[in-house]
């Protein structure tokens, strides 16, 4: 896996792609633990939190959307990430879909140099010099945040 990422022009982007892969896998692992224990999410009107399956679908959709959006903004070819599985089968297809998703994440940004990761002048916001870097960082943090939430709920469940 890492060998195919060795030729990245922007080493920071490479690092974030690898971190995204690591943390998406960890999040899926914790999600599986939550599912196995029958964890119920707190009641909310927020669609992604209606159930564990909704949350998984949200996490996978976000990961897909980050890469599709980055490719679009950089005028790169569509990474051709398959649609996220429907809610009724998302749990059953999570492992296979995650592998597909991560495979589609590995190479689109490989040839992009550091200077293209910064916003074009018309999109630059003073004090916010990052653009694609910021999207990559958010893509890494997204599964970390949900993993943390699930671990907290599992901890609370274990204490009751």
N, C-alpha and C positions, 0 to 999 in steps of 0.2 A: 504494500500500500504506500508506504512513505517513499519508495523508490520512484514511483510514478509522479511524485510531487517534487522531486529533487530539482527539476529544471524550472521552477517558478522564477520569474523575473523579479517579483517583489517578495522578498523573504517574509515580510510582515503579513502579507496576504496568505502566504503558504502556512504560516504559523496559525493564523486564525481559521483557515480551512481545516487544519488538523485538530485544532481545539474544538471546533464545531462538531466534528466527527466524534471525538471523544465524549463530549458532553451530551450529544444527542443519544449516543449509545447508553450512557449512564442514566439519563433521564428515562429512557425506555425500560431499562432494568428496574428502576424504582417504580415506574408505572406498573410493571408486571407484579411487583411485590404488593402494591396497593390493590390491584385487581384480585390477586390471590387471597388477600385477607378480607375481601368484600368491603373495602373502605368506601364509605359514602361521603361525597363532597358536601360541604355546607350548602344550605339552600341559597340560591341566588337567581336573579333574572338574566345573568350573563350567559349567553349561549355556550361558550366554551367550558363552562363549569356545571352544566346540567347533569353530567355523568362523567365517569372516568373515560368512557369511549368518546364522548364529545371532546374531552380534554386532549386525548391522544390525537384525534383528528385535527384539532386546532394546532397542536405542536408540529405535526407533520406538514400541515398546510402552510404554516408560517415558514418552516425551513425551505419548502419549495418556493414560496413567494419571494424570499430574500434573494435566492440565486437568480430566479427569473427576472426580478426587478434590476439587480445589478447588471445582468447581461444586457437588458434593454437600455439602461442608462449609459452603458459603455459601448453601445452599438455592436455587441457581440452576438453571435448566433444564439438562437433560443437553445437552452440546455436540454430541451426535450424531456423534462421530468413528467412522468406519467401523473394522471390525476390521483389525488389522495383517495384511498378506498372509501367506499360508502360507510356510513355509520354502522350498519348492520354487520359488516365484515371487517371493520378496521382493526379490531383486536386480533382476529385470526390471520390477517395479512400484514400485521405490523412489522414482523421481522423481514419478510421479503421486500416489502415496500421501503423500509429503512435502508436496506442494502442498495436498492435501486437509487434511492434519493441521494445517498452518500456517494455513490459512483458518479452520479450526474453533477455532484458538487466538486469533484476533485480537479477537473481540468479546465473549465471555462475561463478562469482567471490566470492561468499559468503564464501566458505571454504578455500579460498586462504589466507595464513598468510602473514603478512607484508614482511617477508624476501624473499618470492617468487615474490614479486612485484619489487624487485631490479634486475638489469641485472645479468645474469650468468657471471662468470669471463671472459669468452672468448668474451663477448659482451660489457664489461665495458669500458667506455670512461672516462679517468680521468677528474674530474670536472663535470661529468654528472652522478650522482649516481642514477638517476631515470630511469625507463624503462616502466613498466606498468603504474606507477603513471603518467609519462609524457604523455602517450597515453590517459589516462583517462582525464587528464587536457586539452589536445588538443581537445578531444571529447566534453568536456564542452564548450570550447571557440569557437568551430566551429559554432554552431547555434547562439551564442552570436554575433559573428562577422557578420554573415549574417543578423541577426535581426537589428543590428546597421546600416548596409548598407541600409537596406530597410527603416528604420526610417528616415535616412538622405535623401533618395530619396523622401519619402513622404513629408518631411518638405519642400524640394525644390519645389516639385510639388505644395504644398499649397501656397507657396510664389509667384508663377507665375500666 
